[in-house]
Amino acid sequence: MRILVALLLALTVGACAAAQREGGLATYDALQAAQQDCAAKGGTLKLKSGGNSRYVEDFACERK
């Protein structure tokens, strides 16, 4: 029984780790790099409507 509980706990923790966001946190360096890439394409980095400013993937490159 203990083995089954330990296995279920390990699977649950593994699922939570896999469900994390892909893009990562919007640190100063990450946003600066994204802004430079966007500017090279002729755009401006903006937060998406309803986006969370803590995550890089919630920003979009918009044309001027």
C-alpha positions, 0 to 999 in steps of 0.5 A: 500500500505504501508503494502505491501511495508513493507512486501516486505522489511521484506521478502527481509531482511529475505532472505538475512539473510538466504543466509549467509554462514553456516560455519562462519568466519575463526577466529584464534580460529576457524582455530586452532580448525579445524587444531587440528581436522584435525591433529587428523585425520592425515591431514593438514588444507589447503585452497581449490582452489579458496576458500576465506580465510575468511570462515572456510568452504573454508578450507579442511583437506588434508592427508599428 
